[in-house]
Amino acid sequence: KTAADEVRSLAALQPAAFICDMSVFLLGFLARATTGRVSRAIVRDPSGEETRAEMRRALSLALIVGLTLSGILFTSAPLLLSKM
């Protein structure tokens, strides 16, 4: 392989890396939003019932958003990558 081939190989990875980076950046709100809610639930309810309910809500939201984003990326990845 020549140096030009290696550069092209690295350049081919950039669009996919960009899409993954933006997905992680956009979903970072889940960690920040749910951490505060769960910690407040721990303080309010020492028995843990409210904490479990808050955790269920947070995990359900994460599952729904994650599956939706995965479906969008899976179905539209060829189109997104061809536009870059």
PyMOL commands that set and color helices and strands:
alter all, ss='L'
color gray80, all
select helices_A, chain A and resi 3-44+49-83
alter helices_A, ss='H'
color red, helices_A
deselect
rebuild
show_as cartoon
